[in-house]
Amino acid sequence: MNRNRRVGEFLKELEMTEGRETGIPKILRAIQANGSPMPVFHTDEDRTYFVVEFPIHPVFAEVMAAQGSEIAGSEKASEKTSEKILRLLKRSPEMTIDQLSSEIGVTTRSIERHLKKLKEANRLRRIGPDKGGVGR
């Protein structure tokens, strides 16, 4: 039997296969157990190869569609975070990244990304050295 070992190893890591030549029955049982549509097998007349089509689970399709709107919402949230940063720095220009992070409730890395974007958009500039400088 000619097998692609990488595909087999990948499916084994996902716990979708067991061992030699037992993967397809295990996959079919798992698909049936979670209510997914059954796969469609395509092959040529001589059966020299086969391709498996795994239809997406209807619930997952709904989740992905909802996340599409969440992605748009996250862009709005990003704008809100930037506005909060500007408002806080206007009130207290000496605030640190840690303080901004704590006040807004996002990670310091997120604050750093927002600060970078604000600087690139010329909505914020740093006055003074990295330690002890202020944002304006």
Buried (B, 14 or more C-beta within 10 A) or exposed (E): EEEEEEEBEEBEEEEBBEEEEEBBEBBEEBBEEEEBEEEEEEEEEEEEEEEEEEEEBEEEEEEEEEEEEEEEEEEEEBEEBBEBBBEBBEEBBEBEBEBBBEBBEBEBEBBEBBBEBBEEEEEBEEEEEEEEEEBE
